[in-house]
């Protein structure tokens, strides 16, 4: 398994090997021991899957507060996304910074986004399916969001504001300044 730490070291890009032949391929997409060796060692308790029919669908920036903070291991099984993690841990040396990676069915990469981070993505192709493992169960009362195009964050999204397709809820999410204190940084 290929392991790459992004510009925020806690965010990890992993690419499991695929073994192919004339029938197709086989891949071990999750192994608790190998992921632990890569630094992904929290237990997963929920799997989610989304389908976005159009290119330019933006989902995020989302998180959940304590006691339901979620780490997410995100992968794409059809299509492609540009996946973003924003450090929302007050006191962190990378607080308010973001990093991103392209995930696709073709490149087979997965992105680990630890608890304390906002998560969002934009679809790069039509009919994109995203699957992700979560370290905590969904909790509506703990759910929070930050507006995807918050000027304070300066995320370089590969979609224009005019072409972005958002849910009604994500259109009115607050700015990042309101996230201060949602999470704290622990060394």
Backbone as a ProteinNet text record, in pm:
[ID]
protein_1_A
[PRIMARY]
XXXXXXXXXXXXXXXXXXXXXXXXXXXXXXXXXXXXXXXXXXXXXXXXXXXXXXXXXXXXXXXXXXXXXXXXXXXXXXXXXXXXXXXXXXXXXXXXXXXXXXXXXXXXXXXXXXXXXXXXXXXXXXXXXXXXXXXXXXXXXXXXXXXXXXXXXXXXXXXXXXXXXXXXXXXXXXXXXXXXXXXXXXX
[TERTIARY]
84.5	0	89.1	59.4	133.5	71.4	155.9	110.1	179.8	99.8	155.5	88.5	168.5	115.6	108.2	-4.2	-22.9	37	11.7	72.6	30.1	-82.7	-120.8	-93.8	8.5	57.5	-44.3	-145.6	-246.1	-340.4	-343.4	-426.1	-340.3	-390.2	-308.8	-377.9	-302.2	-348.5	-292.1	-380.1	-336.3	-389.1	-306.9	-347.2	-318.8	-425.1	-406.4	-370.5	-295.3	-263.9	-385.7	-387.1	-488.2	-413.6	-467.2	-407.9	-504.6	-463.6	-553.9	-512	-610.3	-588.5	-701.6	-717.9	-817.6	-961.1	-982.8	-1117.2	-1153.6	-1052	-1074.4	-963.7	-999.5	-897	-949	-855.3	-884.6	-804	-865.1	-793.6	-844.5	-752.3	-787.2	-793.5	-914	-929.5	-916.2	-930.2	-912.6	-858.4	-752.9	-693.7	-652	-707.9	-684.9	-536	-460	-317.4	-240.9	-264.6	-191.8	-230.1	-358	-400.2	-339.2	-333.1	-270.7	-124.8	-53.9	86.3	98.9	-4.3	-3.8	-44.3	-90.5	-131.6	-281.2	-356.5	-502.8	-546.6	-566.3	-584.9	-711.2	-805.8	-932	-1029.5	-1116.9	-1212.9	-1322.9	-1366.2	-1475.3	-1606	-1713.5	-1841.9	-1956.8	-1931.5	-2038.2	-1977.4	-2043.4	-2003.9	-2112.5	-2072.3	-2164.3	-2130.9	-2231.3	-2211.6	-2299.6	-2244.6	-2324.4	-2307.5	-2412	-2409.2	-2440.6	-2355.6	-2379.9	-2393.3	-2509.7	-2537.8	-2469.2	-2439.1	-2383.1	-2239.4	-2164.3	-2032.5	-2054	-1970.3	-1981.3	-2064.1	-2106.7	-2178.8	-2078.2	-2106.8	-2023.2	-2096.5	-2029.1	-2081.9	-1983.5	-2030.5	-1942	-1938.9	-1866.8	-1768.1	-1839.2	-1829.8	-1906.3	-1816	-1874.1	-1809.2	-1916.1	-1874.8	-1960	-1881.8	-1950.5	-1888.6	-1889.3	-1810.8	-1804.8	-1944.6	-1977.1	-1892.1	-1897.4	-1939.9	-1956.5	-1860.2	-1741.2	-1644.2	-1616.8	-1606.5	-1585.2	-1451.9	-1377	-1269.5	-1330.9	-1281.3	-1338.8	-1227.9	-1249.3	-1162.1	-1244.7	-1210.8	-1294.5	-1232.7	-1318	-1272.1	-1382.5	-1344.2	-1437.6	-1441.1	-1561.6	-1574.8	-1623.5	-1672.9	-1709.5	-1694	-1628.6	-1610	-1488.1	-1497.4	-1382.6	-1430	-1354.4	-1379.8	-1248.5	-1262.8	-1152.8	-1191.9	-1118.8	-1154.3	-1071.5	-1138.2	-1075.1	-1088.4	-980.5	-980.1	-931.7	-1004.4	-968	-947.2	-832.2	-802.8	-885.9	-976.1	-1062	-1028	-908.8	-866.9	-801.8	-874.2	-822.8	-690.5	-588.8	-457.1	-361.8	-411.3	-326.1	-235.8	-111.9	-24.9	-78.4	-171.1	-228.4	-376.9	-419.7	-559.5	-599.3	-710.4	-760.3	-693	-596.4	-529.5	-605.7	-588.2	-656	-557.8	-593.5	-520.6	-623.8	-584.5	-680.3	-608.9	-688.6	-637.3	-748.9	-710	-807.8	-820.2	-943.2	-973.8	-1059.4	-1028.5	-1107.3	-1110.7	-1205	-1208.9	-1083	-1026.8	-906.5	-781.4	-759.8	-635.7	-644.3	-765.7	-790.5	-740.4	-710.3	-660.2	-774.4	-736.6	-829.2	-769	-855.5	-807.2	-857.1	-762.4	-794.5	-804.4	-922.7	-948.6	-979.9	-890.1	-909.1	-1018.5	-1063.7	-1157.1	-1095.8	-1181	-1133.3	-1112.5	-1144.8	-1129.8	-1266.5	-1281.5	-1396	-1367	-1472	-1454.3	-1553.5	-1506.5	-1594.2	-1531.7	-1614.6	-1562.3	-1649.7	-1591.8	-1665.6	-1646.7	-1755	-1745.3	-1681.3	-1593.4	-1523.2	-1583	-1670.5	-1736.2	-1882.1	-1964.2	-2103	-2108.6	-2217.5	-2244.2	-2127.7	-2083	-1971.7	-2025.5	-1968.6	-2004	-1887.7	-1918.6	-1819.5	-1861	-1764.2	-1788.4	-1689.8	-1737.7	-1645.1	-1683.4	-1577.5	-1588.6	-1577.3	-1657.5	-1658.9	-1625.6	-1557.9	-1518.3	-1623.5	-1731.4	-1840.2	-1971.3	-2078.9	-2209.9	-2258.7	-2346.3	-2406	-2492.7	-2482.4	-2564.2	-2610.3	-2740.1	-2794.4	-2765.1	-2774.4	-2751.7	-2604.7	-2513.5	-2370.6	-2320.5	-2405.1	-2367.5	-2342.7	-2234.1	-2201.9	-2149.4	-2151	-2100.3	-2041	-1952.5	-1894	-1914.9	-1943.2	-1967.6	-1845.6	-1870.6	-1764.9	-1666.1	-1714.5	-1629.8	-1593.4	-1580.7	-1549.3	-1420.3	-1427.9	-1308.8	-1193.8	-1224.5	-1121.6	-1032.1	-1088.9	-1013.3	-933.5	-979.4	-910.2	-886	-987	-975	-983.1	-890.2	-880.9	-963.8	-1095.5	-1185.9	-1176.8	-1182.8	-1181.3	-1321.5	-1403.6	-1537.6	-1567.9	-1632.3	-1667.8	-1791.2	-1809.9	-1929.5	-2055.3	-2051.5	-2168.1	-2202.1	-2101.7	-2124.1	-2140.9	-2114.5	-2125.6	-2272.3	-2298.2	-2433.3	-2433.3	-2514.9	-2514.5	-2653.1	-2657.7	-2784.2	-2826.7	-2954.2	-3003	-2931.6	-2907.1	-2840.1	-2696.5	-2624.7	-2485.6	-2474	-2576.9	-2575.4	-2574	-2627.2	-2640	-2553.6	-2455.2	-2365.5	-2286.6	-2248.9	-2174.7	-2030.1	-1962.7	-1821.4	-1734.3	-1608.6	-1515	-1496.4	-1509.6	-1493	-1585.2	-1700.6	-1794.2	-1749.8	-1651.3	-1603	-1502.1	-1456.1	-1356.2	-1411.7	-1335.3	-1376.4	-1453.4	-1484.5	-1553.5	-1465.9	-1335.1	-1240.6	-1117.1	-1045.3	-918.9	-805.7	-688.5	-570.9	-503.3	-473.5	-400.2	-273.3	-159.3	-31.6	-14.3
-117.9	0	124.3	215.5	341.5	438.8	504	597	730.3	838.4	972.4	1069.9	1138.3	1243.3	1372.4	1441.3	1564.3	1682.2	1803.8	1922.7	1941.3	1886.3	1874.9	1728.9	1700.2	1562.9	1461	1506.2	1412.7	1362.4	1431.4	1391.3	1300.8	1179.4	1075.6	1023.2	1017.2	958.8	817.1	718.9	579.7	522.4	443	378.6	229.6	149.7	5.1	-50.6	-158.3	-218.2	-287.7	-293.1	-370.8	-477.3	-596.2	-709.1	-748.7	-727.3	-749.3	-861.8	-913.1	-1008.5	-990.2	-1084.7	-1068	-1067.1	-1108.5	-1108.5	-974	-894.9	-769.3	-747.7	-716.5	-695.8	-735	-748.4	-769.7	-666.9	-609.9	-516.1	-528.8	-531	-526.5	-378.5	-323.2	-178.8	-134.8	-227.8	-193.6	-314.1	-291.3	-391.7	-319.2	-356.9	-283.8	-275.8	-380.5	-377.5	-282.4	-291.1	-204.5	-57.6	-32.2	106.2	158.3	73.7	114.1	150.7	72.8	103.3	237.7	274.5	403.1	519.6	491.5	597.7	616.6	526.6	532.4	420.6	456.8	351.3	365.4	447.4	457.4	353.5	300.2	201.2	266.7	198.4	247.4	182.9	264.7	216.1	237.2	308.3	336.7	354.3	299.1	319.5	400.6	499.4	583.6	575.3	600.3	601.9	711.6	786.4	888.8	873.6	913.3	920.4	1064.1	1122.5	1256.6	1242.4	1275.4	1252.2	1352.7	1471.6	1576.2	1609.5	1653.6	1710.8	1846.4	1879.9	2009.2	2007.1	1888.6	1879	1899.8	1995.8	2022.6	1971.2	1889.5	1841.2	1884.6	1969.7	2015	2164.8	2207.2	2147.4	2102.9	1976	1918.7	1864	1854.1	1787.5	1755.5	1687.4	1662.6	1695.8	1755.7	1794.3	1678	1694.3	1595.7	1576.1	1457.8	1338.2	1253.3	1311.1	1236.1	1281	1330	1369.5	1250.8	1277.7	1170	1184.1	1076.5	1059.9	988.5	1016.4	956.3	903.4	783.6	725.4	720.7	809.6	835.7	771.2	708	652.4	666.2	657.5	670.6	537.6	487.3	360.4	380.1	501.3	536	686.3	729.1	871.6	927.4	1057.2	1125	1244.6	1274.6	1392.9	1463	1587.8	1663.1	1675.3	1609.5	1593.7	1688.2	1758	1864.2	1837	1860.7	1856.4	1991.4	2047.9	2176.8	2154.5	2195.2	2180.4	2281	2229.8	2315.7	2302.1	2252.1	2231.9	2360	2431.9	2554.8	2525.7	2606.1	2588.6	2504.8	2443.3	2362.5	2453.7	2411.5	2492.7	2505.3	2418.4	2426	2466	2527.9	2570.7	2661	2629.8	2709.3	2679.3	2588.4	2548.1	2430	2411.8	2302.4	2227	2104.9	2025.9	1944.6	1897.4	1827.5	1723.4	1628.6	1525.2	1483.7	1445.4	1388.7	1240.1	1197.3	1056.2	1012	895.6	847.2	695.2	641.9	497.5	451.3	538	502.8	501.2	607.6	611.1	529.2	492.7	399.5	449.8	577.9	634.1	658.8	661.8	690.8	802.9	886.4	996.8	978.9	981.7	977.9	1121.9	1154.5	1286.3	1263.9	1304.3	1273.7	1357.9	1317.3	1401	1539.5	1641.5	1778.3	1853	1787.8	1848.8	1863.9	1969.6	1982.3	1900.2	1846.3	1765	1808.6	1815.4	1845.3	1796.4	1786.5	1747.4	1803.3	1805.9	1841.7	1728.9	1692.6	1586.9	1641.4	1562.4	1598.7	1529	1432.2	1357.2	1334.3	1308.2	1271.4	1132.3	1105.9	973.8	923.8	1008.5	973.5	914.3	799.3	733.7	742.7	791	806.9	717.4	646.2	563.9	605.7	612.1	644.3	576.9	538.9	477.1	588.7	580.5	683.9	623.4	702	655.3	683.1	751	776.4	772	741.5	736.9	877.1	887.2	1015.3	1065.4	1195.5	1260.9	1395.4	1407.8	1532.3	1652	1634.4	1747.4	1789.4	1701	1733	1781.5	1773.1	1808.8	1959.5	1995.7	2135.8	2148.1	2270.3	2295.7	2435.8	2452.7	2582.6	2598.7	2719.8	2746.4	2703.8	2636.1	2574.1	2673.8	2792.7	2892.7	3007.7	2979	3081.2	3155.4	3287.8	3362.9	3351.8	3331.1	3317.7	3195.6	3088.7	2965.2	2966.1	3040.2	3050.7	2913.7	2828	2697.3	2716.2	2655.9	2668.2	2558.2	2569.9	2468.6	2463.5	2344	2332.3	2343.8	2431.3	2458.8	2604.8	2673.1	2813.1	2819.9	2932.9	2952	2937.7	2982.6	2974.9	2831.1	2745.4	2607.1	2508.2	2552	2462.6	2430	2303.1	2255.9	2214.9	2285.7	2264.9	2232.3	2168.8	2149.5	2284.7	2298.5	2423.2	2450.1	2345	2358.7	2409.7	2355.6	2397.4	2539.4	2585.4	2722.1	2828.2	2796.1	2896.1	2863.4	2776.1	2741.6	2865.8	2873.3	2990.2	2991.9	3102.2	3117.3	3045.8	3027.5	2953.8	3018.6	3147.4	3215.1	3155.5	3106.3	3047.1	2909.8	2850.9	2718.3	2724.5	2843.1	2855.4	2794.3	2703.8	2637.7	2507.9	2473.1	2345.9	2228.5	2239.3	2133.2	2196.6	2120.2	2170.5	2078.8	2136.3	2064.8	2000.4	1872.5	1800.3	1743.4	1773	1724.9	1577.1
0	0	0	-88.9	-95.4	4.8	85.9	189.7	169.7	164.5	144.6	240.8	321.5	409	327.8	339.3	262.3	338	293	354.3	499.5	538.6	679.5	713.9	795.9	810.8	861.5	932.8	983.7	873.7	761	647.1	558	535.7	471.6	346.2	237.1	112.3	104	92.6	80.6	-50.6	-113.8	-239	-227.7	-209	-202.3	-340.1	-344	-474.6	-534	-666.7	-740.2	-819.1	-814.4	-886	-996.3	-1119.1	-1231.4	-1323.1	-1392.6	-1499.4	-1600.6	-1691.9	-1797	-1743.8	-1619.4	-1560.3	-1497.3	-1462.9	-1391.2	-1290.2	-1163.7	-1062.2	-925.5	-831.2	-690.3	-612.3	-505.6	-419.9	-277.2	-184.9	-43	-6.9	3.9	21.9	167	260.5	401.5	475.9	553.6	639.4	766.5	879.5	1003.8	1039.5	1014.6	1048	956.7	827.2	733.7	752.3	775.2	799.3	929	1032.1	1158.5	1139	1057.9	1027	954.8	878.4	806	895.5	1017.8	1109.4	1117.8	1056.8	1060.8	1154.7	1283.2	1382	1467.2	1424.7	1496.6	1441.5	1526.4	1475.8	1393.3	1288.7	1204.2	1248.5	1252.3	1302.1	1203.6	1095.3	998.9	861.1	758.5	619.2	550.1	470.9	395	247.3	164.5	20.1	-37.8	-131.7	-200.5	-350.5	-421.3	-567.2	-605.1	-685.3	-738.9	-889.4	-940.8	-1082.6	-1175.3	-1124.1	-1209.9	-1172.7	-1270	-1246.1	-1178.7	-1080.7	-1012.9	-886.2	-841	-714.1	-601.4	-513.5	-396.7	-273.9	-196.8	-69.3	38.1	129	236.2	243.1	334.5	424	553.1	588.1	697.8	808.1	928.4	1041	1145.1	1250	1365.7	1491.2	1588.6	1714.9	1814.2	1922.2	2030.4	2087.9	2127.6	2133.9	2006.8	1896.6	1771.2	1661.7	1699.5	1598	1506.5	1377.9	1280.9	1209.3	1209.8	1113.9	994.7	875.1	755	664.8	614	512.5	384.6	289.4	171.6	47.9	-33.6	-160.3	-264.6	-390.5	-502.4	-576.9	-600.4	-672.3	-816.3	-846.5	-984.7	-999.4	-1105.8	-1129.3	-1059.2	-1019	-957.9	-876.7	-771.1	-688.6	-658.7	-620.7	-561	-415.1	-326	-185.3	-99.2	-7	70.9	220.7	293.8	439.8	491.4	588.9	649.1	798.3	849.5	991.7	1071.4	1156.2	1238.6	1386.6	1417.6	1556.3	1610.1	1693	1751.7	1822.8	1793.9	1854	1769.9	1664.7	1577.7	1495	1468.6	1382.4	1239.5	1200.3	1065.9	1070.5	1180.1	1193.6	1076.4	1012.9	900.9	768	768.7	643.9	584.2	453.7	385.4	297.7	266.8	168.8	91.8	-23.5	-109.2	-193.5	-242.2	-331.8	-426.3	-546.8	-639.5	-609.8	-589.2	-569.8	-686.3	-741.2	-854.7	-854.8	-928.9	-947.7	-1020.2	-1101.7	-1177.3	-1089.6	-1007.8	-929.2	-800.5	-755.6	-646.5	-511	-501.8	-377	-277.9	-150.1	-41.3	42.1	99.9	182.7	324.7	420.1	562	613.1	664.5	722.1	869.4	958.9	1100.4	1165.7	1284.7	1360.5	1382.3	1385.8	1404.6	1274.5	1163	1031.6	965.2	886.8	798.4	673.8	613	493.4	386.9	263.5	150.7	22	-79.8	-211	-320.9	-440.9	-561.7	-662.2	-730.5	-830.4	-957.6	-1014.3	-1137.5	-1259.3	-1234.1	-1341.4	-1303	-1402.3	-1377.1	-1314.3	-1243.7	-1183.5	-1099.7	-1009.4	-921.3	-791.2	-754.8	-629.2	-531.9	-411.8	-306	-189.5	-134.6	-17.1	90.1	213.8	321.1	450.4	521.1	651.9	755.6	862.3	966.2	1101.7	1185	1318	1424.6	1388.9	1482.7	1405.9	1475.6	1413.4	1379.8	1280.8	1244.5	1359.7	1387.2	1489.3	1435.4	1411.8	1357.5	1447.5	1579.5	1671	1674.9	1637.1	1636.5	1501	1399.6	1263.2	1251	1184	1156.7	1014.2	962.5	827.5	820.8	725.9	691.3	541.6	498.7	357.1	274.3	167	85.6	28.5	-6	-71.8	21.8	148.6	249	210.3	194.7	153	252.2	378.3	481.1	455.8	401.4	379.7	249.3	150.1	20.9	-43.9	-40.3	-104.5	-256	-324.5	-469.7	-536.8	-526	-581	-733.7	-792.5	-938.4	-999.6	-943.1	-995.8	-964.7	-1056.5	-1032.2	-942.8	-878.7	-795.8	-879.7	-1003	-1090.6	-1128.4	-1137	-1179.8	-1064.3	-940.5	-824.9	-797.2	-770.1	-738.7	-591.7	-511.1	-366.5	-314.2	-198.7	-128.6	-71.2	-41.9	18.7	150	227.8	357.5	340.7	242.4	223	167.7	97.7	44.3	153.8	270.7	377.4	498.6	482.4	592.8	635.4	762.9	811.8	763.7	792.4	759.6	862.7	827.8	912	1048.7	1060.2	1189.6	1295.6	1254	1349.4	1397.3	1332.2	1371.2	1485.1	1519.6	1626.3	1754.3	1811.5	1934.4	1913.9	1790.7	1767	1808.2	1782	1815.5	1877.7	1959	2013.8	1969.5	1966.6	1920.7	2041.3	2027.1	2130.6	2067.6	2128.2	2074.7	2102.9
[MASK]
+++++++++++++++++++++++++++++++++++++++++++++++++++++++++++++++++++++++++++++++++++++++++++++++++++++++++++++++++++++++++++++++++++++++++++++++++++++++++++++++++++++++++++++++++++++++++++

